[in-house]
Amino acid sequence: MQYPIKKKIKIYRGNSLKKFLLKASYIAKNVIYIKNFSSNKVLKTSNKDPVLLAYPEKIDIDFKADEFRVLVIKSDNSLIRNAQKLRYQNFFNDKKKNKKVSKIESDEFDKFCDHLLVIDTSVSESYVVGTYRLLLNTPFNSKSELYTSTEFDLEKLKKQKGRILEAGRSCVHPNYRDGRIIRLLWKGLASYIKLKKVDFIIGCASFSGMKVKDFRTELSYLHYYHLAPKKYDSIPIADKKVTFRLKEKKKINKLSSFKLLPPLIKAYLRVGAWVGSGAVLDKKFKTIDVCIILKSKNILNKYLNLAVKN
């Protein structure tokens, strides 16, 4: 329920809550919406729980490529449900490609994210065939700033100067996996990071399965040839970490090992991404996850000619 603010509140020195409320248009449960606010900030309340100060910032990314429309939406847009249906189909229902999907995949992070979509307008104006979830490193709860932080310790990266963007929940409709949609998603991503002045991109990338021994070759290859520099490196959260023994480097064939990797990890490596130390078990999605770390200029250098000028 929303409660209109009818009276102005007198500002007192040192009273940051009243200063922010003066600009507020309304208060919803645990969220204060501020008009014309330049960036999300965290306000400490008396119970020491951070409160997100959200704002209606316009993200002007909306373009077409043939029959496909690429745009960024907020979580209050009705298209979000179709993106969440696609996520469910990809992450939990992928083997049933011809079955109509009615369930959705969502979590508490969705409401704080921007959502990059690709729509096939030849089917309908709401037929989502690709999506990415985008979250800047603005704190919004007392436990974690980013979804990736629930699996990996990112403190080293956070100490670097620069703005971090988490790009997650990447998926493409099973009938559109010929490279077109992922290129459009990255075209939109390049536009977004240019607009937001992002320095680093992070995210979790997955191996489908829960037995880490099945991926020893791939994980050993990533460790030896794509490990992040120490100043950027991530480490697994202790209670989610999986242990495995690395294969000897001399036994790793680079070409054949690369071919074993999931398509998304290959795509990241091709634009110069690093992989953090170790891996974690994601019980919800039944995957083994690694942390991807990428300087945004690498994507811009490759996709700058595709990026939309904003």
Buried (B, 14 or more C-beta within 10 A) or exposed (E): EEEEBEEEBEEEEEEEBEBBBEBBBEBEEEBBBBEEBEEBBBBEEEEEEBBBBBBEBEBEBBBEEEEBBBBBBBBEBEBBEBBBBBBBBBBBBEEEEEEEBEEBBBEEBBBBBBBBBBBBEEEEEEBBBBBBBBBBBBBBBEEBBBBBBBBBBBEBBBEEEEBBBBBBBBBBBBEBBEEBBBBBBBBBBBBBBBBBEBBBBBBBBBBEEBEBEBBBBBBBBBBBBBBBEEEBBBBBBEEBBBEBEEBEEEEBEEEEBBEBBBEBBEBBBEBBBBBBBBBBBBEEBEBBBBBBBBBBBBBBEBBEEBBBEE
